[in-house]
Each structure stands twice: as C-alpha cells, then as structure tokens.
Amino acid sequence: MQQTNTHSEKKPQAGQPPQAKQVERTTCCIVGGGPAGAILALLLARQGVEVTLLEAHLDFERDFRGDTIHPAVMEILDEIGLAERLLKLRHTKLSTFGLQTRAGTLRLRFAFGKTKFPYITVIAQSRFLEFITEEAKRYPNFTLIMGAQVDELVEKDGVVHGIRYRASDGSHEIRAALIVGADGRFSRLRKLAGFEPVKTSPPIDVLWFRLTRGENDTIESLDARIGNGLFLIFIDRFDYWQVGCVIPKDGYQKLRSDGLDHLRQSLAKTVPELTDRFAELKEWKQLSVLSVESSHLKRWYKPGLLLIGDAAHVMSPAGGIGINYAISDAVVASNVLGGKLAAGLPIREKDFASVQRQRELPTRVAQTFQSLLQRVALARAIKSGGEVMVAPVLLARLLEKMPWLTALPARFIGFGLWPPHVKTELPQPPMESVTVSNEPTSSSSDTPLTIK
Ligand SMILES: Cc1cc2nc3c(=O)[nH]c(=O)nc-3n(C[C@H](O)[C@H](O)[C@H](O)COP(=O)(O)OP(=O)(O)OC[C@H]3O[C@@H](n4cnc5c(N)ncnc54)[C@H](O)[C@@H]3O)c2cc1C
C-alpha cells in the first residue's frame, strides 16, 4: 500500500500556476469537511487507516450552519477522550429551550436522563471542525486538503476507484479503496453517482441574517419567538446573533413587495427588545433566503462509494438535530469499515449495506419528526401568529411539574434512536500481506475492490 504519510494541511496558494494532473493514492478518501466527514476522518485515522479529507472551502468559516452539539455527540467525543478538551473552547451549555409566543412562553427543560453531558453544547461549528481536524492531524496517516473542489468520479465498470478535484494549483486525481461522500445537502458525489433523493418534507423558506450582540441582551443562547407571520430563532455566536427566520413557503416575494421597513417593523413587534438592532438591516442583501427541505436516498452506496450525513439524507434545520445524525453516521461507518480498511481487507456490498441498515431507520424517524414539526406545528404557529400555541404553552407548564414526562422527547432530541458508540478494539493484523489495487474486478454487486 502506498503511504502518502502527509499529515500536514495542504493549502494551495492563490496565484500559483496550474500544474499537470497528479494522481495520488490513499486508502480512504473522504469528500467534505463537515461534521460527518471530519469525524469519520478522525476515527479512521485513529485506527491507522490512511485517510485523505478534501474540503472545498479554504477554511471552516461558513454562515449556513448550525452550532448545536447534542449529548450523544459529547458522549462519542468522551469515548475518544476529546470531550473535556472541547469544553475548554468557548461555548454555552443549554438545558432549556424557550419559545415566546403571544399566547405565553413555552419553556422546555431538556431532561436527557442519565448522561455525563445533560445539556446541548452550543459552539461555533467552525471552531468544532477546526478542533476535530487539528486532532486528526496528530496522526501521520491523515491528510487534509483545503480548497479542493471535487467534481468528478473515477469509475470503471460501475466501480468507483477515485475522484478528481480542482484546486487553485490545478487539477488532481486521488485513487482509493473507498471513497466517502460527506459533501452535504447539495452533494456533488450523490449526483455524479446518479442517486436521486426522495423528498421527505415540504421545503420551508428561512431568512438567515446577523445582528450585533449587545452586552445586556436578555435573549438566551438558543431562543425562539413566534409572531407576525414569523418564527425567529436566535443562535448566540458571542460576537453577534445569528438569526434564522422561518417564513411561510414562498413568502419571500410578498416580504420583498411589502418592503424592508415593513419587515423591520414585524421583527420589532415580535422581539421589541431588539428594535434598535433590526434597524441594522438596511439592504435585502444582508438577508439570505434559504429554501430548506429534507430528503433521503433509497441506497447510500455503490461499489467503492458510500454516502453519509446530509449527502445520504438531507436534514432540515427543524429541531436542530442534523449534526448529531451526520456524526452518528460517521461513527457507524468507522465501526463497520475501519477495521477492514486498516487491515487491507476488501469492503463488500454487505459492509455498506450494514452501515445503511444501522442508520436508515433512525434518520427516517428523525425526518418524520422534522416533517411533522414543519407541517403541523411550525406552519400553523406562523400562520396564526402564535395563537395556536395556547395549548402547547399550557401543556409545557403542566410538564414543568412532571419533568419525567418530558424525558422521552428530550432523550429523542438529545440522542435519537439507537445512538452509536465508538468501537474501541483495534483491528487484528491481516493474515496475509496486502496491497490495494484500484483496478476494477467485475461489476458484480458484491465485488470488493481488489486487495491482494
Ligand atoms: C440554515 C440551517 C441551519 C441548521 N441548523 C442546525 C442546527 O442548529 N443544529 C443541527 O444539528 N443541524 C442544523 N442544520 C442541519 C445541519 O447543518 C446538517 O444536517 C449537517 O451540517 C450535516 O453535516 P454533513 O457533514 O453531512 O454536511 P455539511 O455540514 O453540509 O458538510 C459538507 C461539507 O462538504 C463540503 N463540500 C461540498 N461539496 C464539496 C465538493 N464538491 N468537494 C469538496 N467538498 C465539498 C462543504 O463545503 C461542507 O464543508 C441546519 C441546516 C441549515 C440549512
């Protein structure tokens, strides 16, 4: 097996002349440095697998991301000795979620049950990803390539053998025993592999914008408000508020025709204490409009290629659970495939099927929950300006007196169904010496990549 042995981060320099195409070899090439890709890369690197992680951007700073780390993820990080160190980074711990409506305030306590981390950790996702990839860089068999835009699969007879990517220094090719597509909701690999996602929830429109954070703001780290046709969620990014504002589907044109002044007034009526901050919204270009929908693939793999995270099942922002599900996929993929990759053993279709089988039901159940939240609760609450929230508010007050009743939904949000754990035992050394060949064998669906 060819060892690239490059643990350093490669950042192509702007202005460098394009070079001829280079072909590199590795054991596992992961496309996408989001939560799924970064965690899988780290877990495989820990097992001694030669792994290359490709990220299209030059850094991890991106606006359209969530920042919630659920107890399930904290437990996973604890299993690999990283939880305490992560908690040294700037973060907030959330043990309640507040939703203010015209019918009153609904406050839910996260009764997560027995766990060392009974809260949601809110941490900038960029810091989280930097932390994970820095940890992975401690392993000489890990390579991170930033600014690598993957745009082609190297495929022969239905078997994926590699990818091609563009960087500022030209075009490159990587060949690997396994390619993992962790490239998110607009997955290029999903498209290149010819997979068609099935929609699971109607799209919702979200306005996404920043507001200055005042020192004396009384809003909580993850606070929500409903009123005046808007559902607002505030994410504390310490230096500023990241605001997500769910509007009725296709409501953006109406908002535009009513004018920015009208929107500022609606926002101020919904959150009066931030009236001065909404005045910062002076141009429409300060607000991004996202159409967000969830979907899933019937099949997450083909020979040589596995899709995980949003690439396999796009999660909507509803409930803030997508990061947890992406990371859980990575843990299962590492548990199932890591030992074989480390030992140079063939990855067979049944291995891919095992990853999908373990993760498909939990994600489908979560997507059904998100869909219900969107179709029933969110849509009705927005339409009625929060009036329909009378019953939920009363129910929440009742639940406050019987916290054991909230344990089940809280556990579902914090952990999901069948939360995976990191398999700690390291693979046995292979019986025979192994070399990875990227030559195709046959197109049989259970054909492993050739490992002699
Ligand atoms: C507005 C919004 C808010 C959200 N808020 C939350 C929240 O608060 N909590 C929560 O848990 N979930 C939230 N989600 C969902 C969550 O962001 C996703 O479910 C989660 O990020 C999926 O992780 P992933 O690693 O699969 O994909 P991503 O996080 O999307 O990562 C994919 C990575 O692949 C890279 N990439 C893409 N194409 C290529 C390519 N061709 N070549 C190389 N690299 C590529 C991207 O740059 C990106 O870094 C939100 C989603 C949205 C849209």
The ligand as a Tripos MOL2 file, in Angstrom:
@<TRIPOS>MOLECULE
LIG
   53    58     1     0     0
SMALL
NO_CHARGES

@<TRIPOS>ATOM
      1 C1        -29.7940   27.0290    7.8750 C.3       1 LIG1
      2 C2        -29.5090   25.7240    8.5490 C.ar      1 LIG1
      3 C3        -29.3870   25.6710    9.9420 C.ar      1 LIG1
      4 C4        -29.1360   24.4610   10.5780 C.ar      1 LIG1
      5 N1        -29.0470   24.4340   11.9360 N.ar      1 LIG1
      6 C5        -28.7520   23.2670   12.5550 C.ar      1 LIG1
      7 C6        -28.5550   23.2200   13.9760 C.ar      1 LIG1
      8 O1        -28.6680   24.2280   14.6860 O.2       1 LIG1
      9 N2        -28.2420   22.0210   14.5400 N.ar      1 LIG1
     10 C7        -28.0990   20.8890   13.7940 C.ar      1 LIG1
     11 O2        -27.8120   19.8300   14.3520 O.2       1 LIG1
     12 N3        -28.2840   20.9010   12.4560 N.ar      1 LIG1
     13 C8        -28.5890   22.0570   11.8210 C.ar      1 LIG1
     14 N4        -28.7440   22.0770   10.4620 N.ar      1 LIG1
     15 C9        -28.5340   20.8290    9.7000 C.3       1 LIG1
     16 C10       -27.0320   20.5440    9.6590 C.3       1 LIG1
     17 O3        -26.3290   21.7070    9.2600 O.3       1 LIG1
     18 C11       -26.7060   19.4000    8.7140 C.3       1 LIG1
     19 O4        -27.5830   18.3170    8.9200 O.3       1 LIG1
     20 C12       -25.2620   18.9360    8.9520 C.3       1 LIG1
     21 O5        -24.3700   20.0250    8.7580 O.3       1 LIG1
     22 C13       -24.8850   17.8070    8.0080 C.3       1 LIG1
     23 O6        -23.4920   17.5360    8.1600 O.3       1 LIG1
     24 P1        -22.6570   16.9270    6.9410 P.3       1 LIG1
     25 O7        -21.2590   16.7820    7.4320 O.co2     1 LIG1
     26 O8        -23.3580   15.7660    6.3840 O.co2     1 LIG1
     27 O9        -22.7310   18.0590    5.7930 O.3       1 LIG1
     28 P2        -22.2450   19.5710    5.8010 P.3       1 LIG1
     29 O10       -22.2030   20.1280    7.1470 O.co2     1 LIG1
     30 O11       -23.0900   20.2670    4.7960 O.co2     1 LIG1
     31 O12       -20.7560   19.4810    5.2580 O.3       1 LIG1
     32 C14       -20.4780   19.1950    3.9230 C.3       1 LIG1
     33 C15       -19.0840   19.7270    3.5880 C.3       1 LIG1
     34 O13       -18.7400   19.2900    2.2820 O.3       1 LIG1
     35 C16       -18.1160   20.3640    1.5840 C.3       1 LIG1
     36 N5        -18.3110   20.1320    0.1420 N.ar      1 LIG1
     37 C17       -19.4670   20.2480   -0.5480 C.ar      1 LIG1
     38 N6        -19.2770   19.9280   -1.8340 N.ar      1 LIG1
     39 C18       -17.9590   19.6020   -1.9500 C.ar      1 LIG1
     40 C19       -17.1520   19.1930   -3.0490 C.ar      1 LIG1
     41 N7        -17.6550   19.0410   -4.2920 N.pl3     1 LIG1
     42 N8        -15.8340   18.9530   -2.8350 N.ar      1 LIG1
     43 C20       -15.3060   19.0880   -1.5840 C.ar      1 LIG1
     44 N9        -16.0310   19.4730   -0.5080 N.ar      1 LIG1
     45 C21       -17.3540   19.7170   -0.6880 C.ar      1 LIG1
     46 C22       -18.8230   21.5990    2.1120 C.3       1 LIG1
     47 O14       -18.0460   22.7570    1.9110 O.3       1 LIG1
     48 C23       -19.0210   21.2460    3.5770 C.3       1 LIG1
     49 O15       -17.9510   21.6560    4.3810 O.3       1 LIG1
     50 C24       -29.0130   23.2780    9.8040 C.ar      1 LIG1
     51 C25       -29.1440   23.3200    8.4190 C.ar      1 LIG1
     52 C26       -29.3960   24.5310    7.7900 C.ar      1 LIG1
     53 C27       -29.5470   24.5440    6.2880 C.3       1 LIG1
@<TRIPOS>BOND
     1     1     2 1
     2     2     3 ar
     3     2    52 ar
     4     3     4 ar
     5     4     5 ar
     6     4    50 ar
     7     5     6 ar
     8     6     7 ar
     9     6    13 1
    10     7     8 2
    11     7     9 ar
    12     9    10 ar
    13    10    11 2
    14    10    12 ar
    15    12    13 ar
    16    13    14 ar
    17    14    15 1
    18    14    50 ar
    19    15    16 1
    20    16    17 1
    21    16    18 1
    22    18    19 1
    23    18    20 1
    24    20    21 1
    25    20    22 1
    26    22    23 1
    27    23    24 1
    28    24    25 2
    29    24    26 1
    30    24    27 1
    31    27    28 1
    32    28    29 2
    33    28    30 1
    34    28    31 1
    35    31    32 1
    36    32    33 1
    37    33    34 1
    38    33    48 1
    39    34    35 1
    40    35    36 1
    41    35    46 1
    42    36    37 ar
    43    36    45 ar
    44    37    38 ar
    45    38    39 ar
    46    39    40 ar
    47    39    45 ar
    48    40    41 1
    49    40    42 ar
    50    42    43 ar
    51    43    44 ar
    52    44    45 ar
    53    46    47 1
    54    46    48 1
    55    48    49 1
    56    50    51 ar
    57    51    52 ar
    58    52    53 1
@<TRIPOS>SUBSTRUCTURE
     1 LIG1         1 GROUP 0 **** ****
